[in-house]
């Protein structure tokens, strides 16, 4: 996307630093949310099979 906007592609600055941080936080929260939902769903599936 930066290349399409005429911005430098391989430049490390405050914007790229905050973008990386935001993507890492989002990925962590998405992974934790998925893990919790998978655990809850697996618990319900095993309880329903009894």
N, C-alpha and C positions, 0 to 999 in steps of 0.2 A: 504494500500500500504506500509506503513512503516514496518509493520510486515513481509511482504513478502521479504523485503530488509534486514531483520535482525536488524532493528532499534527499539529502545524502542517505545512502542505505546502511553503510557500515560505520556509523559515527556514534560514539558513546557519549551521552550528555545527560543532563537532568531529566529530560523528557523520556529518553529510552530507559533510564534507570527506574523512573516511577512506573513506566509501562510494564517493565519486567516484573517489578514488585507486585503490581496489580494482577498480572496474569498468574503469578505464583500463589498469591492469596486466594484468587478465584479457584484455581485448580485444587488447592488444599481443601477449601470449603466444599467444593463440588464432590471431591473424593470422600470426605467425611460424611456428607449427606447421603451419598450413594451407599456407603458401608452401613450406616444406621438403617436406611430403608431396607437394604438386603437382609439385615439381621432380623428386623421386625417381620418382614414378609416370610422369611424362612421359619420363624417361630410360629407364626399363624398357620403356615402350611403343615407343619408337623403336628400342631395341636388339632387341626381339623381332621387329620388322618387317623386319629385314635378311635 
